[in-house]
Amino acid sequence: MHTLSSREFNQDVGRAKRAAEDGPVVITDRGRPAYVLMRHETYLRISGQEPNIAALLADPASEEVEFEPPRLGADAVRGADFG
């Protein structure tokens, strides 16, 4: 885990963002942990707020995802047996 002082963070935000690629970055204020910088995906995962299917489909990046569902065979659809 990386640690940066508030001053280091303010002077080089890019460095903090690059460090957050490897995991959470603790930002200290007067030598004490005060904030944590992490990737948004990490936050969603650890907070239990991963996106649902509707949010994933609404994401413009989802247009680039290729999806070819498997074809169902003739026996996949059949009438109900009420007997």
N, C-alpha and C positions, 0 to 999 in steps of 0.2 A: 504494500500500500504506500502510495506517495503522500508526502506532506509538504505543504507550501505555506509560508507566512502570508498574511494579507497583503503585505507589501510586494512580495514576489508575485502573487496572483495578479495584483493590479498592474505591475510592470510588464508581465508577459502572460496574458490570458491564453495565447496560442499554446504556450508550453503546458499550461494546466489542462487544456483540452486534449493535447497529445498524450499527456500522462493518464488522463481518464480513459483512454482507449484500453489501457492495461488493467484498469480497475478503479475503484473509488479513490478520490484525492481528498485528503483532509486539509482544510484551510484553517490555519490557526489565527487567533487574534490575541495578541499579547502573550504568545506562548501556549495558549490553551486551545484545544480543538473547538472550532466554532461552526464550521460549515463542512458539507461534503459535496463534492462535485462528482457526478457520474453520468454515464450515458443514459439517455432516456429509456432505452430498452431494458437496461439493468434496473432502473427505478420501477418500471412497470412489473418486471418479473418479481422483484423482492417485495413489492407492495401488494401483489396479487391482483393487479389491475391490467393484466395482459389484454390486448384488444380482442373484441369479439368478431365474429365473421362479418357483421355489418360494417364495422369500422375498417376491417381489412379490405373489403370490397369497395368502400368509398375512397380509399387511398388512391390517388392518381398513379402511383407507382405500380399498382396492381394491374394496370392495363398491359404491362410488359410481361406479365406472367403467362406462360403458355399452359393451358389445361385442356386435356383431352380425356373426358370421362370414359370409362370402359363401356362397351356396348353390352346390354343385357341380352341374354339368350332367350329363346322362345319359351322356355320353361320358367322364366323369371316372373311372369305375370300369369296368374291362374285364378280361377273363381274361388270364392269362399266355400268351404264345406260346412253346411249347417246341420248335417245329419248325425 
